[in-house]
């Protein structure tokens, strides 16, 4: 069982499964809140024939990675960059779902030359201004206090029960997704990676139209909608894996 670490905000040493061709193209897969790296098992199998070196970490507070006294996207970004730098990976292909997708965006925005191709699965962007934040909170209140992201609690109750999820990570991460960040939207134009934004379609709590705006703001971005809900890679694994493998090439 992972032990709780001290209050230091130094990057954590993440538990990470590494597989594939040692000389292959480095590819990093980042999971969602309440998941672990195991959630990518089908995609790992699909990408293995492409002669890749696959890095599949458990993010802080999840799976076998250490627990922390603080959970922010900034700290998760530092953790993953430490992993990438520690393995001397140079430019990588990045795949991220939801929480992991947000971390992937930060890397692609801040280090454009370090990301060759980027896949973002149904990741809600932060509100671009106060009006968008107010609308998000109003939708949450209209859902009886269980907004689109919070309603996903049911997806990770089992991980909390088995100790593979630090419960104290949940609220800060959800709150982080709700904070206004106009700079985040502005930095989308700095992403140089060829980018595939995958929407879960009308079945997802993340509006397709909003993800279309995100994809449009990325110079080499495009949107793919698969009506499968928030967990596209789990609900439609064959289609998801085929599309991602084709895109990453």
Secondary structure, 3 states (H helix, E strand, C coil): CCCECCCCCCCCCCCEEEEECCCCEEEEEECCCCCCHHHHHHHHHHHHCCCEEEEEECCCCECCCCECCCCCHHHHHHHHHHHHHHCCCCCEEEEEECHHHHHHHHHHHHCHHHEEEEEEECCCCCCCCHHHHHHHHHHHHHCCCCCCCHHHHHHHHHHHHHCCECCHHHHHHHHHHCCCCHHHHHHHHHCCCEEEEEECHHHCCCCHHHHHHHHHHCCCEEEEECCCCCCHHHHCHHHHHHHHHHHHC
